[in-house]
Each structure stands twice: as structure tokens, then as C-alpha cells.
Amino acid sequence: MASTAGRPSRVAKLPPRERILDAAEELFQSEGIRRVSVQAIAEKAETTKMAIYRHFETKDALVAEWLRIVAADYQAAFDRAEAEHPGRPREQILGLARFIAEGLPAISHRGCPFINSLAELPDRSHPARQVIEKHKAHQTRRLVGMCADAGLHDPEQAAAEITFVLEGAQVSTQNGSIDQAGNRLMRTVEGILDRHRNG
């Protein structure tokens, strides 16, 4: 989803559904899912609660749609890595790691939307939580495929280690425990690739 910088000047130009999603994204990221009311989203989107319910049956449905958009951004990062480094799976993996590393400064202020949402949604049957779990499973499959294409001797283990590093870097950045997290992340992923290639 596009940055919400400069929202006030563009909010009236967006179609109603996009205005609602734009407002929801900003509020969910800054204040959390539970604390944000449908009325607050309506006010931010310069619309009404009735209009929101015309587009989204429930608040849960709106949260799920927002997370689908966030997930699509991450899947687009996989697509870009593959397109920018065709036939070079090691570089694709590093491109994906770079996408995460470059996004860490924003996470230090607002947190990872998936991690934050999971903390607020303990019920695994919640539609938004199901969006996250489906996205994470798909992401893991794609990363295992990249690791296999790179000739790593245990693609599933390598993908698991890379996932731990990518997600751990986001949490460590969010809580401020590790400095130079982006650089450390890249060096660690390179080390995993080298070890599994040579192992």
C-alpha cells in the first residue's frame, strides 16, 4: 500500500474503499487493531460507519483486507527479487533479505504489522490471523524453492534459518536491542547461504 504521507491533501481524491483502507492502515499501524474503532476509521477516512459497512461486513473483515494488502507487498518483494536476478537464486535470496533490512527503520517506529497483529489476535480462527498464517506458509514455500534452486544441501533447514533471522531482525529492531540490525542481517544471511552451500 502506498505511503500515507501527505494524506490530508489526497484523501478526498481516493475512491471510498481506498480511503477507508488508507485510514485503517494508518490507524492500525500507529494505535493497534483493538484500540481503533470503526468510528475513528470513518472520521479519518472522511466518511461514515455505514459507508464502511457497505464495503466491509465487519471490522474483522477490514482488518483481514488490510493484512492481505500488506502480504501482497511482501509477495511483490519476492517477485522483484526474482525479476531483478533471473536464474541467480542466491542473489534473489539476498535481494529479499535486503528488502527486509531496508524496511527496518520503519519497523523501529511502528513495528511489523504481522507481529503486532498476531499479538492482538490470539484466536487462530480470526480471519485476519488466517490471512497471516496463509501468507507466511506461502512465503516459506517460495523461500524453500529459492534455497533448492541455489543448490543448498538442505533447503528446508536453510529457509527456516533465514526466516528466523529475517523475523528476529524485525523483532530486535522493534525492541531496540540490536544496533546496525540491517547490516548484521545481511551478513548473517550470507553466512547461512555459504554454510549450506559448502556443507
N, C-alpha and C positions, 0 to 999 in steps of 0.2 A: 504494500500500500504506500502511496506517496507520502512524503513528509507532510506533517500538518503545520509546518512553519508558515506563517502568513495566513492562517485560517480565516480570520475575520474578513479579509478582502476577497476571499474566494468562496466563502461558504454559500453565499446566495447564488453563485453560478453553478453549483453542483446540483444534479438531479436529487430528488428527495431521498432515495435509498442510499446513494453515496454520501449525502450529507449526514444521514443517521450513522452509517458505518464510520465515517470520518470522526464524528463526535464521540462515538463509542470507543474507538481506538484510543483517542487522546485521554479520555476519562479512565478507561480500564487500565491503561499503562501507568497513569500518574496516581490513581487512587485505589486501584484494585477492583475486582469484579463485584464483590459483595457490598462494598460501600457505595457503589454508584447506583442510583435509582433510575428507573425509566424516565421519570420526570426530569432529572438532571440531564439525561441524554437529549430529551426533547428540547430543553432550553438551549443546550449547547448547539444543537442542530437547527435551531430556529424553526421548530415545528411543534407538533402536538403529540401527546401519548397515543391518541387514536391513530395518527398517521404512522407511528412506529409499529403499532399492532396490525396495521394493514400490510406492512412489509414483512414483519416478523411475528409469528404467532405468539411467542413468549420471549422474555428476556433471555432465557437459556438458548433459544434459537438464535438470537442476535449474537450472544457470546460465541456460539459454535461457528457462526458465519465469519465473525472477526478472526477466529483462530484458523479457519480454512484459508483466509487471505494471508495470514502470517505464514502458514505452512507452505502456501504456494510460492512465497518469496524464497523460502529455503530450497524448495524443489527447483526454482529458477536458478539458484546458485549452482546446483548440480549440473543443470543444462548448460549454463555458461562455461563451467569448468570443462565440460566435455567438448563444447564447441570451440573453445579457445585453445585446447590442447588435443586435437584429434589423434587417436592412436597412441597417446602418451599417458597411460593411466597413472603413473607416478605423479606427473605434473598436474593431472586432474585432481588427485587427492590433495596435493599441496595447494592447488587453487581453492579448493573447498575450505581447507584449513585457514587460508589467507582471508577468505570471506568472513569466517568467524573471528579471526584475530582483528580484522579491521572494524568489526562491529562491537568490539569490547568496550570502547569508550562510552558508547550509548548505553550499554548494559550497566556500566558502573553507576549511571544516574537512575535508570528506570528498571533494571533487572530484565532477565529473559522472560518474555511473555509466556512461554510454555511452563517454565519452572514456577513462576508466580501463579499461574492459573492452576497448576496441579496442587499447589499448596492450599488453594482456596476451594478446590473441588474434590474432596475425598471420595465421593460416591462414584465408583467406576462406571455406573450406568448413566451418568450425566452425559448429555450429547456432546458437550464441549470436550469433556475428558476423552470420549471415544474418538473425536477428531484428532486429538493429540496422540493417542496411542496408535491410531492407524497411520498417522504421518510418521511417527518415529519408527514403526515397523517397516514402512516403505523406504525411509531413509537408510535404515540398516541394510536392507536388501541391496540397495544401489551401491552402498559403500563396500559391501562384501563383493559385489560384482567387480568394482574397480580394483579391489585388492587381488582378486583372482586374475584379472586381466594384466595386473602388474607382475604376475608370476610369484607372488608371495606364497610361501610354503604352507601357511595355514591362514587362508583368507578370513575365516570367521573370527579367529583369535585376533588377527591384526585389526580387523574392523572394530571389534569390541574394545581393544586398547585405544584406538584412535577416537572412538566415541567417548570413552571415559575421559580422555584428555580434552576433547572439544567441550564437553558438557561441564567438566570440572573447571576448565578455564573460565567459563561463564559464571559459575557459582563463586569462584575465588575472586573474580573481578567485582562481582556484585557485593561481596562482603569485605573487599579491600584488603585481603590477607596476602596477596602476592603482587609484587611490583613487576613491571615490564612483562605483563602476562602475555601480550601478543607475541613478543619475540621468543619467550620461553615456550609458548605453544608451538610455534613453527619449528623450533629446534627439537622439541620432543617428538613431533610427528615425523620429522625427517629421521630421527633415531629409530623409531618403530619401523619405518619402511626399510631402513638399512638392515636392521636386525632380522626382520622376517625375510628379506631378500637373500641374505647371506646364511641364514640359519639352517 
